[in-house]
Amino acid sequence: MTYARSRLWLGISGVGSLVLISTFLLATGLPLEWLPSSNVWSGADLLGLMSAMGCLVALMLPLDLLGGFLLPNRSRPNTITATAFMANWLRGVVVQATLFLFAGVTILAMGRSFGLIGASFAVLCIGLFHVAFQLRIGRLTASLPKHSGDHPTNDAVMSAALQRTAQWGWKPKPIVVLDHHDTGFTGGVVGLPGMESIVVPSASLSKLSPEQVAVTIARRLEAIQSGSRSRGMVLALGWVIIGFVLSAMLPGAGVTSVGELAMTCLGFTLWTFLGLLTLPSLSRQASHAIDRKVIDQGAAPETFSEAIKTLDRLQDDEPKRSKLIETIFHPVPSVDNRLNESASTFPIAWHAARMTLFVSWACMGMLVRAVHCNAGRPELWVMLPTD
């Protein structure tokens, strides 16, 4: 049982458990009995929302312990101490619970004033807020300080990498280098369209050559400049809004009481599960198309190959996996499939699957940190691993 396969089973168990529990609670309507049913403001509303979040935190705790402490230390001894894990976990939980509470109160306020249309508009605005401030939310949720400027070697690597991307024809975007403890942290692209920044993990500057770093940056520049990242973001927002509306229309669900909102969130959990099964295919397609574009623009195939192999080793170290497993569970294709897959040249929606998970913070998505890639890993709750 490899580390990657252990995490896969952890994700299957966590997501499966939450889906089964959600289905049971939806069928029985127990949240309507346990939580406030009034559509008039009172202190019970806040208490009810906090109680629901407390139940979710307690339910997730075993999964977090396995994914953030036990499995990493079994695979790579002394990866993280118990004290460090609990401090990081507590910080992440507090920030996420606070944002969930804000979302819940805002949705209730808009729902009581303007009905489902108002509540859906609130979810859209909160989702856009999360995308706009993803970098700040990520750094609040986990300890991700900006990389200090007293590393001349790393500065030289970045300078050479940016020079190479310019030679290949990509326009520059702001670069943010973050220090991190989790080796699986990949950074990504943050910010609203037109205001994007590229987040680079500091470990890559010491593990990769300048040209290999250039490959990783060029891929993200291509995702931005081809519009694929924007399409992925729009798809994520659309998926969340549609799922929220459909969930609010289920029997017993709604947006005017805490009990109804809890039923809506349970329905949204099932919708998110459907997204976990369908959206990864779009993410993989975009990944393959961007790979091809970067090589066509001038990156040496052997440089590209070594870069993705090194980055894979820093993450779950699973260079090969079956087509079936990848189709269902992995929005980022394996190294072997990336090197051997023929691809179209049009990247449809880059990072759509995992961006959808982050955007679903806007309506208190229960599966946002139950998937195999980020369970128990606060550094990856906001900026989920990407290619």
matplotlib code that plots the C-alpha trace (Angstrom):
import matplotlib.pyplot as plt

x = [0.0, 1.8, 1.4, -0.6, -2.9, -3.4, -4.5, -6.8, -8.6, -8.7, -10.4, -12.8, -13.7, -14.1, -16.1, -18.2, -19.0, -20.1, -22.2, -23.9, -24.5, -25.9, -28.2, -29.5, -30.1, -31.8, -34.1, -35.0, -35.2, -33.5, -31.9, -35.3, -36.0, -32.6, -31.9, -33.9, -36.8, -37.9, -37.3, -37.1, -33.6, -32.7, -29.6, -30.6, -29.7, -26.1, -26.0, -27.5, -25.0, -22.1, -23.4, -23.7, -20.1, -19.0, -20.5, -18.7, -15.4, -15.8, -16.8, -13.8, -11.3, -10.4, -10.0, -7.7, -5.6, -5.0, -4.4, -2.4, -0.4, -0.5, -0.2, 2.5, 4.6, 4.2, 5.4, 8.0, 9.0, 9.2, 7.3, 5.4, 5.2, 1.9, 2.2, 2.8, 0.0, -2.5, -1.4, -1.7, -5.0, -6.6, -5.6, -7.1, -10.3, -10.8, -10.4, -12.5, -15.3, -15.3, -15.7, -18.4, -20.2, -20.0, -21.4, -24.2, -25.4, -25.1, -27.1, -29.8, -30.0, -30.4, -32.7, -35.0, -35.1, -35.1, -35.8, -33.7, -32.7, -31.1, -29.4, -28.0, -26.7, -25.0, -23.3, -22.1, -20.7, -19.0, -17.5, -16.1, -14.7, -13.0, -11.4, -10.3, -8.6, -7.6, -3.9, -4.8, -7.3, -4.7, -2.1, -4.6, -5.6, -2.1, 1.4, 2.6, 5.0, 6.4, 9.8, 12.5, 14.8, 18.1, 18.5, 20.6, 20.6, 16.9, 16.6, 19.0, 16.9, 13.7, 15.3, 16.7, 13.3, 11.4, 13.9, 13.3, 9.5, 9.8, 11.9, 9.3, 6.7, 4.7, 3.8, 4.8, 2.4, 3.2, 5.0, 4.6, 7.0, 5.7, 7.6, 5.7, 6.1, 3.9, 5.9, 2.6, 2.1, 2.1, 0.9, -1.2, -2.9, -4.9, -7.0, -9.8, -9.4, -7.1, -5.6, -4.0, -0.8, 1.2, 2.1, 5.3, 6.3, 9.8, 10.9, 10.7, 13.4, 15.9, 14.6, 14.3, 16.7, 15.9, 14.5, 12.4, 11.0, 10.4, 8.3, 6.1, 5.6, 5.0, 2.2, 0.4, 1.0, -0.5, -3.5, -4.1, -3.4, -5.4, -8.4, -8.5, -8.0, -10.9, -13.1, -12.3, -13.2, -16.5, -17.3, -16.6, -18.8, -21.6, -21.4, -21.7, -24.6, -26.6, -26.0, -27.0, -30.2, -31.2, -30.3, -32.4, -35.4, -35.3, -38.1, -37.4, -34.5, -34.5, -32.7, -34.8, -34.1, -31.0, -32.7, -33.6, -30.1, -28.6, -30.9, -29.7, -26.1, -26.7, -28.2, -25.2, -22.9, -24.5, -24.1, -20.4, -19.9, -21.3, -18.8, -16.0, -16.9, -17.4, -15.3, -11.8, -12.0, -12.1, -9.1, -7.1, -7.9, -6.7, -3.5, -2.6, -3.4, -1.2, 1.6, 1.6, 1.5, 4.5, 6.6, 5.5, 6.6, 10.2, 10.5, 12.7, 10.7, 13.3, 13.2, 9.5, 9.7, 12.2, 10.2, 7.0, 8.7, 10.5, 7.2, 5.4, 8.0, 7.5, 3.7, 2.3, 5.0, 2.7, 4.0, 1.8, -1.9, -4.6, -6.8, -9.9, -8.5, -7.4, -10.7, -12.7, -10.4, -7.6, -8.0, -4.2, -3.0, -0.1, 3.4, 3.2, -0.1, 1.1, 4.2, 2.3, -1.1, -1.8, -3.7, -5.8, -4.4, -7.4, -7.4, -11.1, -11.2, -7.9, -8.1, -11.9, -12.5, -10.4, -11.4, -15.0, -14.1, -12.6, -15.4, -17.9, -16.6, -19.1, -22.0, -20.3, -19.4, -18.8, -16.4, -13.9, -11.3, -12.4, -10.8, -7.6, -5.3, -5.9, -7.5, -5.7, -3.4, -4.4, -1.8, -3.8, -7.3, -7.4, -4.8, -5.5, -2.7, -2.6, -0.4]
y = [0.0, 3.1, 6.5, 7.7, 4.7, 5.1, 8.7, 7.6, 5.1, 7.8, 10.2, 7.5, 6.7, 10.4, 11.5, 8.3, 8.7, 12.3, 11.4, 8.5, 10.7, 13.5, 11.1, 9.7, 13.2, 14.4, 11.3, 11.6, 15.4, 15.3, 18.8, 20.3, 18.8, 19.6, 23.1, 26.4, 26.5, 30.1, 32.6, 35.4, 36.4, 35.3, 34.2, 30.6, 31.0, 31.8, 29.0, 26.6, 27.4, 27.0, 23.7, 22.4, 23.5, 21.9, 18.6, 18.8, 19.5, 16.6, 14.3, 15.4, 15.1, 11.4, 12.0, 15.0, 13.0, 10.2, 12.5, 15.2, 13.3, 9.5, 8.7, 11.3, 10.2, 6.5, 7.2, 9.8, 9.5, 12.8, 14.7, 16.7, 16.6, 16.2, 19.7, 21.2, 19.3, 20.3, 24.0, 24.0, 22.1, 24.4, 27.5, 26.2, 25.0, 28.4, 30.3, 28.0, 27.9, 31.7, 32.0, 29.3, 31.1, 34.4, 32.7, 31.1, 34.3, 36.2, 33.5, 33.6, 37.4, 37.5, 34.5, 36.1, 39.4, 38.3, 34.6, 32.0, 34.6, 36.8, 33.8, 32.6, 36.1, 36.1, 32.8, 34.2, 37.3, 35.3, 33.0, 35.9, 37.3, 34.0, 33.9, 37.5, 37.0, 33.4, 34.1, 36.0, 33.3, 30.6, 32.4, 33.0, 29.3, 28.0, 29.3, 30.3, 33.2, 35.0, 33.7, 36.0, 37.8, 36.7, 33.5, 34.7, 31.2, 31.0, 34.6, 33.7, 30.6, 32.7, 35.4, 32.9, 31.1, 34.3, 35.3, 31.9, 32.2, 35.6, 34.1, 31.5, 34.2, 34.5, 37.9, 38.2, 38.1, 38.9, 36.0, 35.3, 32.7, 31.2, 29.1, 26.0, 22.9, 20.5, 19.0, 18.6, 22.4, 23.3, 26.9, 27.8, 30.8, 33.2, 36.3, 37.4, 37.4, 40.2, 40.5, 37.1, 36.2, 33.0, 31.4, 29.3, 27.0, 27.9, 24.2, 24.1, 26.8, 24.4, 21.2, 22.3, 23.8, 27.3, 25.8, 23.4, 26.3, 28.1, 25.2, 25.3, 29.1, 28.9, 26.4, 28.7, 31.7, 29.7, 28.7, 32.4, 33.8, 31.1, 31.9, 28.3, 29.4, 32.0, 29.3, 27.0, 29.7, 30.5, 26.8, 26.4, 29.4, 28.1, 24.6, 25.9, 28.3, 25.7, 23.1, 25.5, 26.4, 22.8, 21.8, 24.6, 23.3, 19.8, 18.8, 20.4, 22.6, 26.3, 29.5, 31.2, 29.1, 27.4, 24.0, 24.6, 25.8, 22.7, 20.6, 22.7, 22.0, 18.3, 18.3, 20.4, 17.7, 15.2, 17.7, 18.3, 14.5, 14.4, 17.1, 15.0, 12.3, 14.5, 17.6, 16.0, 15.0, 18.7, 19.4, 16.6, 17.7, 21.2, 19.9, 17.8, 20.7, 23.1, 20.6, 20.3, 24.1, 24.7, 22.1, 23.6, 27.0, 25.9, 23.9, 20.9, 17.6, 16.2, 19.3, 19.1, 15.4, 15.9, 18.8, 16.9, 13.8, 15.8, 17.6, 14.3, 12.9, 15.9, 15.2, 11.7, 10.0, 8.1, 8.4, 5.7, 4.8, 3.0, 4.9, 3.9, 5.2, 8.4, 9.0, 8.8, 10.3, 12.4, 15.8, 16.0, 13.3, 11.1, 11.6, 8.5, 9.6, 13.1, 11.9, 9.4, 11.1, 12.9, 16.1, 18.7, 22.2, 23.9, 23.8, 23.9, 24.6, 24.4, 23.3, 23.3, 20.4, 21.6, 25.2, 24.1, 22.7, 25.9, 28.1, 25.9, 27.4, 30.1, 27.8, 25.8, 22.8, 19.8, 18.0, 20.8, 19.2, 15.5, 14.6, 12.5, 15.4, 17.7, 15.8, 16.9, 19.3, 23.0, 24.3, 22.6, 23.5, 26.8, 26.3, 22.7, 20.7, 21.5, 20.6]
z = [0.0, -1.3, 0.2, -2.8, -2.7, 1.1, 0.5, -2.3, 0.1, 2.7, 0.3, -0.8, 2.8, 3.8, 0.8, 0.9, 4.5, 4.1, 1.1, 3.0, 6.1, 3.9, 2.2, 5.5, 7.0, 3.8, 3.8, 7.4, 7.7, 11.1, 10.6, 10.5, 14.0, 15.5, 14.2, 14.4, 11.9, 12.4, 9.6, 12.2, 13.5, 17.0, 18.9, 18.2, 14.5, 15.3, 17.8, 15.3, 12.6, 15.1, 16.3, 12.7, 12.0, 15.3, 14.1, 10.8, 12.5, 14.8, 11.9, 9.9, 12.8, 12.3, 8.6, 9.3, 11.8, 9.2, 6.3, 8.0, 10.6, 10.6, 6.9, 6.1, 9.0, 8.1, 4.5, 5.4, 9.1, 11.1, 8.5, 11.1, 14.9, 16.7, 18.1, 14.8, 13.2, 15.8, 15.6, 11.9, 11.9, 14.6, 12.7, 9.4, 11.1, 12.8, 9.6, 7.6, 10.2, 10.4, 6.7, 6.7, 9.4, 7.5, 4.4, 6.4, 7.9, 4.6, 2.8, 5.5, 5.4, 1.6, 1.6, 4.2, 2.3, -1.3, -1.4, -3.3, -6.0, -3.2, -1.6, -4.9, -5.5, -2.1, -3.0, -6.2, -4.5, -1.8, -4.4, -6.3, -3.0, -2.3, -5.8, -5.5, -2.1, -2.5, -1.8, 1.4, 2.5, 1.9, 4.0, 6.8, 6.7, 6.9, 7.6, 4.1, 4.5, 1.5, 0.5, 1.9, -0.5, 1.1, -1.0, -4.0, -5.5, -5.6, -6.9, -9.7, -10.6, -10.7, -12.8, -15.3, -15.4, -16.1, -18.8, -20.5, -20.4, -22.1, -24.8, -25.3, -25.9, -22.7, -21.2, -17.5, -14.6, -10.9, -9.2, -5.5, -4.0, -0.8, 1.8, 3.0, 5.1, 3.1, 0.2, -1.8, -2.0, -5.6, -5.6, -8.6, -10.1, -7.9, -8.4, -10.7, -14.5, -15.5, -12.0, -11.7, -9.9, -10.1, -6.8, -6.8, -4.0, -2.7, -2.7, -6.5, -6.8, -5.0, -6.5, -10.2, -12.7, -14.0, -17.3, -15.3, -13.2, -16.5, -17.7, -14.6, -14.8, -18.6, -18.1, -15.7, -18.0, -20.8, -18.7, -18.1, -21.5, -23.3, -21.2, -19.8, -16.2, -16.6, -18.1, -15.3, -12.8, -14.5, -14.7, -11.0, -10.1, -12.4, -11.0, -7.4, -8.2, -10.1, -7.4, -4.7, -6.4, -7.1, -3.6, -2.1, -4.1, -2.5, 0.0, 3.4, 2.0, 1.7, 2.6, 5.2, 8.4, 9.7, 9.5, 5.8, 5.0, 6.6, 4.3, 1.3, 2.3, 2.5, -0.9, -2.2, -0.8, -3.2, -6.1, -5.2, -5.2, -8.8, -9.7, -8.2, -10.7, -13.8, -13.7, -13.5, -17.1, -18.1, -15.9, -17.4, -20.9, -20.2, -18.6, -21.6, -24.0, -22.0, -21.8, -25.6, -26.1, -23.8, -25.7, -29.0, -27.8, -27.2, -23.9, -24.4, -24.0, -21.7, -19.5, -19.3, -18.4, -15.6, -14.2, -13.8, -12.5, -9.8, -8.8, -8.7, -6.3, -4.0, -3.9, -3.7, -5.8, -8.1, -11.6, -13.0, -12.4, -14.3, -16.7, -14.6, -11.3, -13.0, -14.8, -11.5, -8.9, -10.4, -12.1, -12.5, -14.9, -13.9, -15.2, -17.4, -18.9, -19.5, -21.3, -23.5, -24.2, -27.4, -26.8, -28.5, -28.6, -27.0, -23.1, -22.2, -18.4, -16.5, -12.8, -13.0, -10.6, -7.7, -8.2, -7.8, -4.4, -3.3, -4.6, -2.7, 0.5, -0.5, 0.5, 3.2, 1.0, 3.2, 0.8, 0.3, 2.5, 2.5, -0.9, -1.0, -2.1, 0.9, 3.8, 6.9, 5.1, 5.8, 3.4, 0.6, 1.7, -0.3, -3.0, -3.9, -5.7, -9.4, -12.4]

ax = plt.figure().add_subplot(projection="3d")
ax.plot(x, y, z, "-o")
ax.set_aspect("equal")
plt.show()
